[in-house]
Amino acid sequence: MANSSNHGLRRSINKVDRLKRNNRLSLMLNNREARALGIYCSRYRVRNKSEFLRETIMKAILKRFDDDHPSLWEEPEPTLFCRDKS
């Protein structure tokens, strides 16, 4: 019995280690951008700017990945590099 509880504890510690944020990202804003961000955060009661920026960036990335995902049912749009066979 004791081993099964230790096994669950190890698994949760391992998961916590995988989710730990170790990569730093630095972001520079000009005065107008910083002011707009400050106004937005105060107006919409954003308490954690780091969390807000992280979630906003990841939502944009995941949306772009989703939009660019190939589909089996859509015809590819012609580009400058493909020849029209008609």
C-alpha positions as CSV (number, residue, x, y, z in Angstrom):
1,M,0.0,0.0,0.0
2,A,2.8,2.4,0.9
3,N,4.4,2.0,-2.5
4,S,1.3,2.9,-4.4
5,S,1.0,6.2,-2.5
6,N,4.7,7.0,-3.1
7,H,4.3,6.2,-6.8
8,G,1.4,8.8,-7.0
9,L,3.6,11.3,-5.2
10,R,6.5,10.8,-7.6
11,R,4.2,11.2,-10.5
12,S,2.8,14.5,-9.2
13,I,6.2,15.8,-8.5
14,N,7.4,14.9,-12.0
15,K,4.4,16.7,-13.5
16,V,5.1,19.8,-11.4
17,D,8.7,19.7,-12.7
18,R,7.5,19.5,-16.3
19,L,5.2,22.5,-15.8
20,K,7.8,24.6,-14.1
21,R,8.7,27.8,-16.1
22,N,12.5,27.9,-16.5
23,N,12.7,29.9,-19.7
24,R,12.8,33.7,-19.4
25,L,11.4,36.0,-22.1
26,S,12.2,39.7,-22.1
27,L,9.8,42.1,-23.7
28,M,10.4,45.8,-24.5
29,L,7.5,48.3,-24.9
30,N,7.6,51.9,-26.0
31,N,5.9,54.5,-23.8
32,R,2.5,54.3,-25.7
33,E,2.4,50.5,-25.6
34,A,3.3,50.4,-21.9
35,R,0.6,53.1,-21.1
36,A,-2.0,51.1,-23.1
37,L,-1.1,47.9,-21.3
38,G,-1.3,49.7,-17.9
39,I,-4.7,51.2,-18.8
40,Y,-6.0,47.8,-20.0
41,C,-4.8,46.1,-16.8
42,S,-6.4,48.6,-14.5
43,R,-9.6,48.8,-16.5
44,Y,-10.1,45.0,-16.7
45,R,-8.5,44.4,-13.2
46,V,-5.6,42.3,-14.5
47,R,-3.6,41.5,-11.3
48,N,-0.8,39.5,-12.9
49,K,0.6,41.0,-16.1
50,S,3.0,38.2,-16.6
51,E,0.2,35.6,-16.6
52,F,-1.9,37.9,-18.8
53,L,0.8,38.3,-21.4
54,R,1.7,34.6,-21.4
55,E,-1.9,33.6,-21.9
56,T,-2.5,36.2,-24.6
57,I,0.7,35.1,-26.5
58,M,-0.1,31.4,-26.3
59,K,-3.8,32.0,-27.4
60,A,-2.5,33.8,-30.5
61,I,0.0,31.1,-31.2
62,L,-2.5,28.2,-30.8
63,K,-5.1,30.1,-32.9
64,R,-2.5,30.5,-35.7
65,F,-1.6,26.8,-35.5
66,D,-5.2,25.9,-35.7
67,D,-5.9,28.2,-38.6
68,D,-2.9,27.0,-40.6
69,H,-3.6,23.3,-39.9
70,P,-4.1,21.5,-43.3
71,S,-7.5,20.0,-44.0
72,L,-8.3,17.0,-46.1
73,W,-11.4,18.7,-47.6
74,E,-10.1,22.1,-48.7
75,E,-8.5,22.7,-52.1
76,P,-5.2,24.4,-51.8
77,E,-5.1,28.0,-52.8
78,P,-3.1,28.8,-55.9
79,T,0.2,30.5,-55.3
80,L,2.7,32.2,-57.6
81,F,4.7,28.9,-57.6
82,C,2.1,26.5,-58.7
83,R,0.8,26.2,-62.2
84,D,-2.9,26.3,-63.0
85,K,-3.7,23.2,-65.2
86,S,-6.8,24.7,-66.8
